Structure formats: C-alpha cells, structure tokens
C-alpha cells in the first residue's frame, strides 16, 4: 500500500522536464494542487484501491513539487 507513493514519484520524474516550459512556479503550483487532490482522495477513500490511487497521486505531486529544487 505504501509503495504506491514511491511508484508515483518514479512515474512523475520524467515530467520534471516540463519545468523548462512552464517554469518553476508553474510546476510548483501543479505539484501542490496534486497533493491537495491526493489528500482529498485519501481522506474520502471508500476502499483500499481508491486509497492507493490517492497515494500514487500524492507521489506524482511530490515529484512535481521537487522540480524547482
């Protein structure tokens, strides 16, 4: 269940190249938005599959937030 976040980080890593197109602030905004959506998905998850989807989106968003660094 917890590995879903790591998989999201790995899948999101190639999308870090879009920081050159959108800029640092744009990528940070997208990452923060995805983390908020993931928190809502996890909070309202009716079953384990939806919770794991939320963890995946959380990892993907965390990868987007790390692009400016």
PDB file of N, CA, C, O and CB in Angstrom:
ATOM      1  N   UNK A   1       0.836  -1.185   0.000  1.00  0.00           N
ATOM      2  CA  UNK A   1       0.000   0.000   0.000  1.00  0.00           C
ATOM      3  C   UNK A   1       0.884   1.253   0.000  1.00  0.00           C
ATOM      4  O   UNK A   1       0.608   2.196  -0.742  1.00  0.00           O
ATOM      5  CB  UNK A   1      -0.953  -0.004   1.221  1.00  0.00           C
ATOM      6  N   UNK A   2       1.925   1.275   0.808  1.00  0.00           N
ATOM      7  CA  UNK A   2       2.774   2.467   0.887  1.00  0.00           C
ATOM      8  C   UNK A   2       3.697   2.620  -0.313  1.00  0.00           C
ATOM      9  O   UNK A   2       4.191   3.717  -0.575  1.00  0.00           O
ATOM     10  CB  UNK A   2       3.598   2.424   2.146  1.00  0.00           C
ATOM     11  N   UNK A   3       3.934   1.549  -1.039  1.00  0.00           N
ATOM     12  CA  UNK A   3       4.810   1.623  -2.206  1.00  0.00           C
ATOM     13  C   UNK A   3       4.162   2.436  -3.334  1.00  0.00           C
ATOM     14  O   UNK A   3       4.853   2.871  -4.256  1.00  0.00           O
ATOM     15  CB  UNK A   3       5.155   0.208  -2.702  1.00  0.00           C
ATOM     16  N   UNK A   4       2.856   2.641  -3.269  1.00  0.00           N
ATOM     17  CA  UNK A   4       2.173   3.411  -4.315  1.00  0.00           C
ATOM     18  C   UNK A   4       2.735   4.825  -4.426  1.00  0.00           C
ATOM     19  O   UNK A   4       2.811   5.371  -5.526  1.00  0.00           O
ATOM     20  CB  UNK A   4       0.669   3.471  -4.034  1.00  0.00           C
ATOM     21  N   UNK A   5       3.125   5.419  -3.313  1.00  0.00           N
ATOM     22  CA  UNK A   5       3.691   6.765  -3.356  1.00  0.00           C
ATOM     23  C   UNK A   5       5.044   6.761  -4.059  1.00  0.00           C
ATOM     24  O   UNK A   5       5.341   7.670  -4.834  1.00  0.00           O
ATOM     25  CB  UNK A   5       3.833   7.334  -1.939  1.00  0.00           C
ATOM     26  N   UNK A   6       5.854   5.762  -3.799  1.00  0.00           N
ATOM     27  CA  UNK A   6       7.159   5.658  -4.449  1.00  0.00           C
ATOM     28  C   UNK A   6       7.006   5.433  -5.944  1.00  0.00           C
ATOM     29  O   UNK A   6       7.765   5.989  -6.737  1.00  0.00           O
ATOM     30  CB  UNK A   6       7.979   4.525  -3.829  1.00  0.00           C
ATOM     31  N   UNK A   7       6.035   4.624  -6.332  1.00  0.00           N
ATOM     32  CA  UNK A   7       5.774   4.409  -7.756  1.00  0.00           C
ATOM     33  C   UNK A   7       5.346   5.716  -8.408  1.00  0.00           C
ATOM     34  O   UNK A   7       5.750   6.009  -9.533  1.00  0.00           O
ATOM     35  CB  UNK A   7       4.690   3.324  -7.960  1.00  0.00           C
ATOM     36  N   UNK A   8       4.533   6.501  -7.712  1.00  0.00           N
ATOM     37  CA  UNK A   8       4.124   7.811  -8.236  1.00  0.00           C
ATOM     38  C   UNK A   8       5.307   8.746  -8.404  1.00  0.00           C
ATOM     39  O   UNK A   8       5.362   9.509  -9.368  1.00  0.00           O
ATOM     40  CB  UNK A   8       3.095   8.451  -7.317  1.00  0.00           C
ATOM     41  N   UNK A   9       6.260   8.696  -7.471  1.00  0.00           N
ATOM     42  CA  UNK A   9       7.473   9.509  -7.597  1.00  0.00           C
ATOM     43  C   UNK A   9       8.282   9.112  -8.824  1.00  0.00           C
ATOM     44  O   UNK A   9       8.782   9.972  -9.550  1.00  0.00           O
ATOM     45  CB  UNK A   9       8.335   9.377  -6.342  1.00  0.00           C
ATOM     46  N   UNK A  10       8.409   7.813  -9.053  1.00  0.00           N
ATOM     47  CA  UNK A  10       9.188   7.321 -10.189  1.00  0.00           C
ATOM     48  C   UNK A  10       8.496   7.671 -11.506  1.00  0.00           C
ATOM     49  O   UNK A  10       9.151   8.086 -12.461  1.00  0.00           O
ATOM     50  CB  UNK A  10       9.395   5.797 -10.083  1.00  0.00           C
ATOM     51  N   UNK A  11       7.180   7.503 -11.556  1.00  0.00           N
ATOM     52  CA  UNK A  11       6.436   7.816 -12.781  1.00  0.00           C
ATOM     53  C   UNK A  11       6.436   9.323 -13.039  1.00  0.00           C
ATOM     54  O   UNK A  11       6.450   9.748 -14.195  1.00  0.00           O
ATOM     55  CB  UNK A  11       4.984   7.290 -12.683  1.00  0.00           C
ATOM     56  N   UNK A  12       6.422  10.129 -11.990  1.00  0.00           N
ATOM     57  CA  UNK A  12       6.384  11.574 -12.149  1.00  0.00           C
ATOM     58  C   UNK A  12       7.719  12.201 -12.498  1.00  0.00           C
ATOM     59  O   UNK A  12       7.753  13.337 -12.972  1.00  0.00           O
ATOM     60  CB  UNK A  12       5.877  12.187 -10.911  1.00  0.00           C
ATOM     61  N   UNK A  13       8.811  11.501 -12.280  1.00  0.00           N
ATOM     62  CA  UNK A  13      10.144  12.060 -12.514  1.00  0.00           C
ATOM     63  C   UNK A  13      10.369  12.516 -13.962  1.00  0.00           C
ATOM     64  O   UNK A  13      10.941  13.589 -14.155  1.00  0.00           O
ATOM     65  CB  UNK A  13      11.189  11.037 -12.145  1.00  0.00           C
ATOM     66  N   UNK A  14       9.957  11.770 -14.982  1.00  0.00           N
ATOM     67  CA  UNK A  14      10.186  12.264 -16.354  1.00  0.00           C
ATOM     68  C   UNK A  14       9.430  13.556 -16.682  1.00  0.00           C
ATOM     69  O   UNK A  14       9.815  14.285 -17.597  1.00  0.00           O
ATOM     70  CB  UNK A  14       9.787  11.197 -17.345  1.00  0.00           C
ATOM     71  N   UNK A  15       8.373  13.836 -15.949  1.00  0.00           N
ATOM     72  CA  UNK A  15       7.600  15.044 -16.213  1.00  0.00           C
ATOM     73  C   UNK A  15       8.264  16.301 -15.653  1.00  0.00           C
ATOM     74  O   UNK A  15       7.763  17.408 -15.847  1.00  0.00           O
ATOM     75  CB  UNK A  15       6.214  14.902 -15.632  1.00  0.00           C
ATOM     76  N   UNK A  16       9.391  16.129 -14.958  1.00  0.00           N
ATOM     77  CA  UNK A  16      10.101  17.280 -14.410  1.00  0.00           C
ATOM     78  C   UNK A  16      10.701  18.146 -15.510  1.00  0.00           C
ATOM     79  O   UNK A  16      11.028  19.309 -15.272  1.00  0.00           O
ATOM     80  CB  UNK A  16      11.194  16.819 -13.459  1.00  0.00           C
ATOM     81  N   UNK A  17      10.850  17.599 -16.702  1.00  0.00           N
ATOM     82  CA  UNK A  17      11.405  18.384 -17.808  1.00  0.00           C
ATOM     83  C   UNK A  17      10.448  19.487 -18.254  1.00  0.00           C
ATOM     84  O   UNK A  17      10.872  20.430 -18.921  1.00  0.00           O
ATOM     85  CB  UNK A  17      11.730  17.471 -18.990  1.00  0.00           C
ATOM     86  N   UNK A  18       9.177  19.390 -17.903  1.00  0.00           N
ATOM     87  CA  UNK A  18       8.229  20.444 -18.261  1.00  0.00           C
ATOM     88  C   UNK A  18       8.480  21.731 -17.479  1.00  0.00           C
ATOM     89  O   UNK A  18       7.887  22.766 -17.782  1.00  0.00           O
ATOM     90  CB  UNK A  18       6.806  19.968 -18.021  1.00  0.00           C
ATOM     91  N   UNK A  19       9.359  21.673 -16.471  1.00  0.00           N
ATOM     92  CA  UNK A  19       9.698  22.882 -15.721  1.00  0.00           C
ATOM     93  C   UNK A  19      10.385  23.901 -16.625  1.00  0.00           C
ATOM     94  O   UNK A  19      10.305  25.105 -16.379  1.00  0.00           O
ATOM     95  CB  UNK A  19      10.601  22.539 -14.524  1.00  0.00           C
ATOM     96  N   UNK A  20      11.062  23.420 -17.673  1.00  0.00           N
ATOM     97  CA  UNK A  20      11.690  24.336 -18.620  1.00  0.00           C
ATOM     98  C   UNK A  20      10.648  25.082 -19.448  1.00  0.00           C
ATOM     99  O   UNK A  20      10.896  26.197 -19.906  1.00  0.00           O
ATOM    100  CB  UNK A  20      12.641  23.576 -19.539  1.00  0.00           C
ATOM    101  N   UNK A  21       9.487  24.465 -19.640  1.00  0.00           N
ATOM    102  CA  UNK A  21       8.436  25.077 -20.450  1.00  0.00           C
ATOM    103  C   UNK A  21       7.531  25.964 -19.601  1.00  0.00           C
ATOM    104  O   UNK A  21       7.263  27.111 -19.960  1.00  0.00           O
ATOM    105  CB  UNK A  21       7.606  23.996 -21.149  1.00  0.00           C
ATOM    106  N   UNK A  22       7.061  25.433 -18.476  1.00  0.00           N
ATOM    107  CA  UNK A  22       6.084  26.168 -17.653  1.00  0.00           C
ATOM    108  C   UNK A  22       6.771  27.065 -16.623  1.00  0.00           C
ATOM    109  O   UNK A  22       6.195  28.061 -16.186  1.00  0.00           O
ATOM    110  CB  UNK A  22       5.147  25.185 -16.938  1.00  0.00           C
ATOM    111  N   UNK A  23       7.968  26.723 -16.244  1.00  0.00           N
ATOM    112  CA  UNK A  23       8.668  27.498 -15.228  1.00  0.00           C
ATOM    113  C   UNK A  23       8.570  26.841 -13.857  1.00  0.00           C
ATOM    114  O   UNK A  23       7.789  25.915 -13.637  1.00  0.00           O
ATOM    115  CB  UNK A  23       8.111  28.912 -15.170  1.00  0.00           C
ATOM    116  N   UNK A  24       9.396  27.357 -12.937  1.00  0.00           N
ATOM    117  CA  UNK A  24       9.423  26.772 -11.592  1.00  0.00           C
ATOM    118  C   UNK A  24       8.113  26.955 -10.854  1.00  0.00           C
ATOM    119  O   UNK A  24       7.605  26.025 -10.228  1.00  0.00           O
ATOM    120  CB  UNK A  24      10.541  27.380 -10.783  1.00  0.00           C
ATOM    121  N   UNK A  25       7.571  28.156 -10.931  1.00  0.00           N
ATOM    122  CA  UNK A  25       6.342  28.440 -10.176  1.00  0.00           C
ATOM    123  C   UNK A  25       5.158  27.627 -10.705  1.00  0.00           C
ATOM    124  O   UNK A  25       4.317  27.169  -9.931  1.00  0.00           O
ATOM    125  CB  UNK A  25       6.015  29.940 -10.238  1.00  0.00           C
ATOM    126  N   UNK A  26       5.100  27.455 -12.004  1.00  0.00           N
ATOM    127  CA  UNK A  26       4.017  26.661 -12.582  1.00  0.00           C
ATOM    128  C   UNK A  26       4.077  25.207 -12.149  1.00  0.00           C
ATOM    129  O   UNK A  26       3.057  24.600 -11.822  1.00  0.00           O
ATOM    130  CB  UNK A  26       4.060  26.742 -14.091  1.00  0.00           C
ATOM    131  N   UNK A  27       5.288  24.652 -12.150  1.00  0.00           N
ATOM    132  CA  UNK A  27       5.440  23.262 -11.723  1.00  0.00           C
ATOM    133  C   UNK A  27       5.146  23.105 -10.235  1.00  0.00           C
ATOM    134  O   UNK A  27       4.560  22.109  -9.811  1.00  0.00           O
ATOM    135  CB  UNK A  27       6.851  22.762 -12.032  1.00  0.00           C
ATOM    136  N   UNK A  28       5.555  24.089  -9.455  1.00  0.00           N
ATOM    137  CA  UNK A  28       5.274  24.028  -8.024  1.00  0.00           C
ATOM    138  C   UNK A  28       3.775  24.127  -7.770  1.00  0.00           C
ATOM    139  O   UNK A  28       3.251  23.443  -6.891  1.00  0.00           O
ATOM    140  CB  UNK A  28       6.017  25.147  -7.280  1.00  0.00           C
ATOM    141  N   UNK A  29       3.088  24.963  -8.522  1.00  0.00           N
ATOM    142  CA  UNK A  29       1.638  25.072  -8.387  1.00  0.00           C
ATOM    143  C   UNK A  29       0.953  23.760  -8.744  1.00  0.00           C
ATOM    144  O   UNK A  29       0.060  23.310  -8.026  1.00  0.00           O
ATOM    145  CB  UNK A  29       1.105  26.198  -9.268  1.00  0.00           C
ATOM    146  N   UNK A  30       1.361  23.148  -9.843  1.00  0.00           N
ATOM    147  CA  UNK A  30       0.769  21.862 -10.254  1.00  0.00           C
ATOM    148  C   UNK A  30       1.019  20.797  -9.187  1.00  0.00           C
ATOM    149  O   UNK A  30       0.111  20.040  -8.844  1.00  0.00           O
ATOM    150  CB  UNK A  30       1.353  21.398 -11.619  1.00  0.00           C
ATOM    151  N   UNK A  31       2.233  20.735  -8.666  1.00  0.00           N
ATOM    152  CA  UNK A  31       2.557  19.754  -7.631  1.00  0.00           C
ATOM    153  C   UNK A  31       1.742  19.962  -6.364  1.00  0.00           C
ATOM    154  O   UNK A  31       1.230  19.002  -5.787  1.00  0.00           O
ATOM    155  CB  UNK A  31       4.031  19.816  -7.302  1.00  0.00           C
ATOM    156  N   UNK A  32       1.619  21.207  -5.931  1.00  0.00           N
ATOM    157  CA  UNK A  32       0.819  21.490  -4.738  1.00  0.00           C
ATOM    158  C   UNK A  32      -0.647  21.157  -4.957  1.00  0.00           C
ATOM    159  O   UNK A  32      -1.308  20.628  -4.064  1.00  0.00           O
ATOM    160  CB  UNK A  32       0.962  22.953  -4.338  1.00  0.00           C
ATOM    161  N   UNK A  33      -1.155  21.466  -6.142  1.00  0.00           N
ATOM    162  CA  UNK A  33      -2.542  21.152  -6.466  1.00  0.00           C
ATOM    163  C   UNK A  33      -2.781  19.634  -6.424  1.00  0.00           C
ATOM    164  O   UNK A  33      -3.789  19.172  -5.890  1.00  0.00           O
ATOM    165  CB  UNK A  33      -2.907  21.716  -7.856  1.00  0.00           C
ATOM    166  N   UNK A  34      -1.845  18.872  -6.991  1.00  0.00           N
ATOM    167  CA  UNK A  34      -1.982  17.414  -6.985  1.00  0.00           C
ATOM    168  C   UNK A  34      -1.919  16.844  -5.572  1.00  0.00           C
ATOM    169  O   UNK A  34      -2.623  15.884  -5.259  1.00  0.00           O
ATOM    170  CB  UNK A  34      -0.896  16.782  -7.844  1.00  0.00           C
ATOM    171  N   UNK A  35      -1.086  17.423  -4.722  1.00  0.00           N
ATOM    172  CA  UNK A  35      -1.001  16.945  -3.337  1.00  0.00           C
ATOM    173  C   UNK A  35      -2.312  17.212  -2.601  1.00  0.00           C
ATOM    174  O   UNK A  35      -2.764  16.373  -1.822  1.00  0.00           O
ATOM    175  CB  UNK A  35       0.178  17.624  -2.597  1.00  0.00           C
ATOM    176  N   UNK A  36      -2.923  18.363  -2.838  1.00  0.00           N
ATOM    177  CA  UNK A  36      -4.216  18.656  -2.204  1.00  0.00           C
ATOM    178  C   UNK A  36      -5.288  17.697  -2.695  1.00  0.00           C
ATOM    179  O   UNK A  36      -6.075  17.182  -1.901  1.00  0.00           O
ATOM    180  CB  UNK A  36      -4.641  20.106  -2.484  1.00  0.00           C
ATOM    181  N   UNK A  37      -5.323  17.453  -4.005  1.00  0.00           N
ATOM    182  CA  UNK A  37      -6.294  16.496  -4.567  1.00  0.00           C
ATOM    183  C   UNK A  37      -6.059  15.100  -3.990  1.00  0.00           C
ATOM    184  O   UNK A  37      -7.011  14.397  -3.650  1.00  0.00           O
ATOM    185  CB  UNK A  37      -6.193  16.458  -6.120  1.00  0.00           C
ATOM    186  N   UNK A  38      -4.786  14.701  -3.880  1.00  0.00           N
ATOM    187  CA  UNK A  38      -4.463  13.380  -3.327  1.00  0.00           C
ATOM    188  C   UNK A  38      -4.903  13.256  -1.878  1.00  0.00           C
ATOM    189  O   UNK A  38      -5.381  12.202  -1.459  1.00  0.00           O
ATOM    190  CB  UNK A  38      -2.966  13.110  -3.434  1.00  0.00           C
ATOM    191  N   UNK A  39      -4.745  14.320  -1.116  1.00  0.00           N
ATOM    192  CA  UNK A  39      -5.186  14.286   0.284  1.00  0.00           C
ATOM    193  C   UNK A  39      -6.697  14.113   0.370  1.00  0.00           C
ATOM    194  O   UNK A  39      -7.195  13.387   1.230  1.00  0.00           O
ATOM    195  CB  UNK A  39      -4.759  15.570   1.019  1.00  0.00           C
ATOM    196  N   UNK A  40      -7.423  14.777  -0.518  1.00  0.00           N
ATOM    197  CA  UNK A  40      -8.882  14.612  -0.540  1.00  0.00           C
ATOM    198  C   UNK A  40      -9.280  13.201  -0.964  1.00  0.00           C
ATOM    199  O   UNK A  40     -10.201  12.614  -0.395  1.00  0.00           O
ATOM    200  CB  UNK A  40      -9.519  15.636  -1.485  1.00  0.00           C
ATOM    201  N   UNK A  41      -8.587  12.661  -1.959  1.00  0.00           N
ATOM    202  CA  UNK A  41      -8.883  11.292  -2.409  1.00  0.00           C
ATOM    203  C   UNK A  41      -8.651  10.316  -1.263  1.00  0.00           C
ATOM    204  O   UNK A  41      -9.477   9.436  -1.020  1.00  0.00           O
ATOM    205  CB  UNK A  41      -8.005  10.905  -3.638  1.00  0.00           C
ATOM    206  N   UNK A  42      -7.533  10.465  -0.557  1.00  0.00           N
ATOM    207  CA  UNK A  42      -7.236   9.556   0.544  1.00  0.00           C
ATOM    208  C   UNK A  42      -8.200   9.733   1.704  1.00  0.00           C
ATOM    209  O   UNK A  42      -8.584   8.762   2.355  1.00  0.00           O
ATOM    210  CB  UNK A  42      -5.818   9.763   1.022  1.00  0.00           C
ATOM    211  N   UNK A  43      -8.587  10.962   1.959  1.00  0.00           N
ATOM    212  CA  UNK A  43      -9.493  11.216   3.072  1.00  0.00           C
ATOM    213  C   UNK A  43     -10.882  10.647   2.864  1.00  0.00           C
ATOM    214  O   UNK A  43     -11.534  10.219   3.816  1.00  0.00           O
ATOM    215  CB  UNK A  43      -9.596  12.680   3.312  1.00  0.00           C
ATOM    216  N   UNK A  44     -11.336  10.642   1.625  1.00  0.00           N
ATOM    217  CA  UNK A  44     -12.689  10.159   1.324  1.00  0.00           C
ATOM    218  C   UNK A  44     -12.680   8.798   0.641  1.00  0.00           C
ATOM    219  O   UNK A  44     -13.682   8.412   0.038  1.00  0.00           O
ATOM    220  CB  UNK A  44     -13.415  11.161   0.446  1.00  0.00           C
ATOM    221  N   UNK A  45     -11.587   8.068   0.718  1.00  0.00           N
ATOM    222  CA  UNK A  45     -11.474   6.773   0.052  1.00  0.00           C
ATOM    223  C   UNK A  45     -12.431   5.747   0.659  1.00  0.00           C
ATOM    224  O   UNK A  45     -12.365   5.470   1.857  1.00  0.00           O
ATOM    225  CB  UNK A  45     -10.035   6.261   0.134  1.00  0.00           C
ATOM    226  N   UNK A  46     -13.322   5.181  -0.165  1.00  0.00           N
ATOM    227  CA  UNK A  46     -14.252   4.180   0.351  1.00  0.00           C
ATOM    228  C   UNK A  46     -13.638   2.783   0.461  1.00  0.00           C
ATOM    229  O   UNK A  46     -14.159   1.931   1.182  1.00  0.00           O
ATOM    230  CB  UNK A  46     -15.469   4.124  -0.529  1.00  0.00           C
ATOM    231  N   UNK A  47     -12.534   2.545  -0.252  1.00  0.00           N
ATOM    232  CA  UNK A  47     -11.896   1.230  -0.191  1.00  0.00           C
ATOM    233  C   UNK A  47     -10.390   1.395  -0.385  1.00  0.00           C
ATOM    234  O   UNK A  47      -9.902   2.504  -0.602  1.00  0.00           O
ATOM    235  CB  UNK A  47     -12.492   0.269  -1.267  1.00  0.00           C
ATOM    236  N   UNK A  48      -9.669   0.297  -0.307  1.00  0.00           N
ATOM    237  CA  UNK A  48      -8.206   0.334  -0.338  1.00  0.00           C
ATOM    238  C   UNK A  48      -7.679   0.725  -1.713  1.00  0.00           C
ATOM    239  O   UNK A  48      -6.619   1.344  -1.802  1.00  0.00           O
ATOM    240  CB  UNK A  48      -7.638  -1.018   0.065  1.00  0.00           C
ATOM    241  N   UNK A  49      -8.383   0.384  -2.779  1.00  0.00           N
ATOM    242  CA  UNK A  49      -7.919   0.716  -4.128  1.00  0.00           C
ATOM    243  C   UNK A  49      -7.929   2.214  -4.369  1.00  0.00           C
ATOM    244  O   UNK A  49      -6.994   2.757  -4.959  1.00  0.00           O
ATOM    245  CB  UNK A  49      -8.782   0.022  -5.170  1.00  0.00           C
ATOM    246  N   UNK A  50      -8.961   2.874  -3.925  1.00  0.00           N
ATOM    247  CA  UNK A  50      -9.033   4.326  -4.070  1.00  0.00           C
ATOM    248  C   UNK A  50      -7.975   4.990  -3.187  1.00  0.00           C
ATOM    249  O   UNK A  50      -7.387   6.000  -3.573  1.00  0.00           O
ATOM    250  CB  UNK A  50     -10.450   4.844  -3.707  1.00  0.00           C
ATOM    251  N   UNK A  51      -7.738   4.430  -2.020  1.00  0.00           N
ATOM    252  CA  UNK A  51      -6.693   4.951  -1.143  1.00  0.00           C
ATOM    253  C   UNK A  51      -5.323   4.832  -1.807  1.00  0.00           C
ATOM    254  O   UNK A  51      -4.513   5.756  -1.727  1.00  0.00           O
ATOM    255  CB  UNK A  51      -6.700   4.209   0.202  1.00  0.00           C
ATOM    256  N   UNK A  52      -5.062   3.706  -2.457  1.00  0.00           N
ATOM    257  CA  UNK A  52      -3.800   3.513  -3.156  1.00  0.00           C
ATOM    258  C   UNK A  52      -3.673   4.471  -4.340  1.00  0.00           C
ATOM    259  O   UNK A  52      -2.576   4.940  -4.640  1.00  0.00           O
ATOM    260  CB  UNK A  52      -3.675   2.065  -3.632  1.00  0.00           C
ATOM    261  N   UNK A  53      -4.770   4.762  -5.004  1.00  0.00           N
ATOM    262  CA  UNK A  53      -4.750   5.757  -6.075  1.00  0.00           C
ATOM    263  C   UNK A  53      -4.366   7.121  -5.514  1.00  0.00           C
ATOM    264  O   UNK A  53      -3.580   7.847  -6.123  1.00  0.00           O
ATOM    265  CB  UNK A  53      -6.123   5.831  -6.781  1.00  0.00           C
ATOM    266  N   UNK A  54      -4.911   7.465  -4.369  1.00  0.00           N
ATOM    267  CA  UNK A  54      -4.553   8.717  -3.713  1.00  0.00           C
ATOM    268  C   UNK A  54      -3.081   8.771  -3.361  1.00  0.00           C
ATOM    269  O   UNK A  54      -2.454   9.822  -3.492  1.00  0.00           O
ATOM    270  CB  UNK A  54      -5.382   8.911  -2.468  1.00  0.00           C
ATOM    271  N   UNK A  55      -2.516   7.654  -2.914  1.00  0.00           N
ATOM    272  CA  UNK A  55      -1.088   7.599  -2.600  1.00  0.00           C
ATOM    273  C   UNK A  55      -0.249   7.798  -3.865  1.00  0.00           C
ATOM    274  O   UNK A  55       0.780   8.473  -3.839  1.00  0.00           O
ATOM    275  CB  UNK A  55      -0.736   6.254  -1.931  1.00  0.00           C
ATOM    276  N   UNK A  56      -0.705   7.200  -4.974  1.00  0.00           N
ATOM    277  CA  UNK A  56       0.006   7.363  -6.249  1.00  0.00           C
ATOM    278  C   UNK A  56       0.006   8.830  -6.683  1.00  0.00           C
ATOM    279  O   UNK A  56       1.042   9.368  -7.075  1.00  0.00           O
ATOM    280  CB  UNK A  56      -0.639   6.482  -7.347  1.00  0.00           C
ATOM    281  N   UNK A  57      -1.158   9.471  -6.612  1.00  0.00           N
ATOM    282  CA  UNK A  57      -1.261  10.876  -6.990  1.00  0.00           C
ATOM    283  C   UNK A  57      -0.415  11.737  -6.052  1.00  0.00           C
ATOM    284  O   UNK A  57       0.175  12.727  -6.485  1.00  0.00           O
ATOM    285  CB  UNK A  57      -2.734  11.339  -6.969  1.00  0.00           C
ATOM    286  N   UNK A  58      -0.353  11.371  -4.786  1.00  0.00           N
ATOM    287  CA  UNK A  58       0.488  12.090  -3.836  1.00  0.00           C
ATOM    288  C   UNK A  58       1.957  12.008  -4.234  1.00  0.00           C
ATOM    289  O   UNK A  58       2.668  13.011  -4.184  1.00  0.00           O
ATOM    290  CB  UNK A  58       0.293  11.535  -2.425  1.00  0.00           C
ATOM    291  N   UNK A  59       2.412  10.841  -4.624  1.00  0.00           N
ATOM    292  CA  UNK A  59       3.796  10.691  -5.078  1.00  0.00           C
ATOM    293  C   UNK A  59       4.072  11.470  -6.346  1.00  0.00           C
ATOM    294  O   UNK A  59       5.130  12.083  -6.490  1.00  0.00           O
ATOM    295  CB  UNK A  59       4.114   9.234  -5.303  1.00  0.00           C
ATOM    296  N   UNK A  60       3.121  11.447  -7.267  1.00  0.00           N
ATOM    297  CA  UNK A  60       3.268  12.193  -8.521  1.00  0.00           C
ATOM    298  C   UNK A  60       3.357  13.699  -8.231  1.00  0.00           C
ATOM    299  O   UNK A  60       4.190  14.398  -8.807  1.00  0.00           O
ATOM    300  CB  UNK A  60       2.077  11.892  -9.480  1.00  0.00           C
ATOM    301  N   UNK A  61       2.502  14.182  -7.348  1.00  0.00           N
ATOM    302  CA  UNK A  61       2.531  15.594  -6.981  1.00  0.00           C
ATOM    303  C   UNK A  61       3.808  15.971  -6.252  1.00  0.00           C
ATOM    304  O   UNK A  61       4.341  17.062  -6.458  1.00  0.00           O
ATOM    305  CB  UNK A  61       1.339  15.931  -6.123  1.00  0.00           C
ATOM    306  N   UNK A  62       4.301  15.085  -5.406  1.00  0.00           N
ATOM    307  CA  UNK A  62       5.549  15.348  -4.694  1.00  0.00           C
ATOM    308  C   UNK A  62       6.720  15.448  -5.663  1.00  0.00           C
ATOM    309  O   UNK A  62       7.640  16.239  -5.456  1.00  0.00           O
ATOM    310  CB  UNK A  62       5.815  14.253  -3.659  1.00  0.00           C
ATOM    311  N   UNK A  63       6.683  14.644  -6.719  1.00  0.00           N
ATOM    312  CA  UNK A  63       7.727  14.743  -7.742  1.00  0.00           C
ATOM    313  C   UNK A  63       7.648  16.089  -8.444  1.00  0.00           C
ATOM    314  O   UNK A  63       8.681  16.687  -8.745  1.00  0.00           O
ATOM    315  CB  UNK A  63       7.601  13.597  -8.766  1.00  0.00           C
ATOM    316  N   UNK A  64       6.459  16.570  -8.708  1.00  0.00           N
ATOM    317  CA  UNK A  64       6.297  17.867  -9.366  1.00  0.00           C
ATOM    318  C   UNK A  64       6.783  19.008  -8.466  1.00  0.00           C
ATOM    319  O   UNK A  64       7.363  19.981  -8.947  1.00  0.00           O
ATOM    320  CB  UNK A  64       4.825  18.088  -9.752  1.00  0.00           C
ATOM    321  N   UNK A  65       6.545  18.882  -7.171  1.00  0.00           N
ATOM    322  CA  UNK A  65       6.971  19.938  -6.251  1.00  0.00           C
ATOM    323  C   UNK A  65       8.482  19.980  -6.102  1.00  0.00           C
ATOM    324  O   UNK A  65       9.031  21.027  -5.760  1.00  0.00           O
ATOM    325  CB  UNK A  65       6.328  19.742  -4.890  1.00  0.00           C
ATOM    326  N   UNK A  66       9.160  18.885  -6.345  1.00  0.00           N
ATOM    327  CA  UNK A  66      10.608  18.853  -6.166  1.00  0.00           C
ATOM    328  C   UNK A  66      11.360  19.367  -7.379  1.00  0.00           C
ATOM    329  O   UNK A  66      12.588  19.446  -7.344  1.00  0.00           O
ATOM    330  CB  UNK A  66      11.056  17.456  -5.855  1.00  0.00           C
ATOM    331  N   UNK A  67      10.667  19.718  -8.445  1.00  0.00           N
ATOM    332  CA  UNK A  67      11.363  20.169  -9.662  1.00  0.00           C
ATOM    333  C   UNK A  67      12.122  21.476  -9.475  1.00  0.00           C
ATOM    334  O   UNK A  67      13.219  21.603 -10.017  1.00  0.00           O
ATOM    335  CB  UNK A  67      10.372  20.333 -10.784  1.00  0.00           C
ATOM    336  N   UNK A  68      11.591  22.470  -8.726  1.00  0.00           N
ATOM    337  CA  UNK A  68      12.367  23.702  -8.577  1.00  0.00           C
ATOM    338  C   UNK A  68      13.675  23.507  -7.815  1.00  0.00           C
ATOM    339  O   UNK A  68      14.628  24.257  -8.023  1.00  0.00           O
ATOM    340  CB  UNK A  68      11.538  24.738  -7.877  1.00  0.00           C
ATOM    341  N   UNK A  69      13.728  22.524  -6.950  1.00  0.00           N
ATOM    342  CA  UNK A  69      14.949  22.324  -6.175  1.00  0.00           C
ATOM    343  C   UNK A  69      15.977  21.685  -7.053  1.00  0.00           C
ATOM    344  O   UNK A  69      17.094  21.421  -6.606  1.00  0.00           O
ATOM    345  CB  UNK A  69      14.696  21.467  -4.925  1.00  0.00           C
TER     346      UNK A  69
END
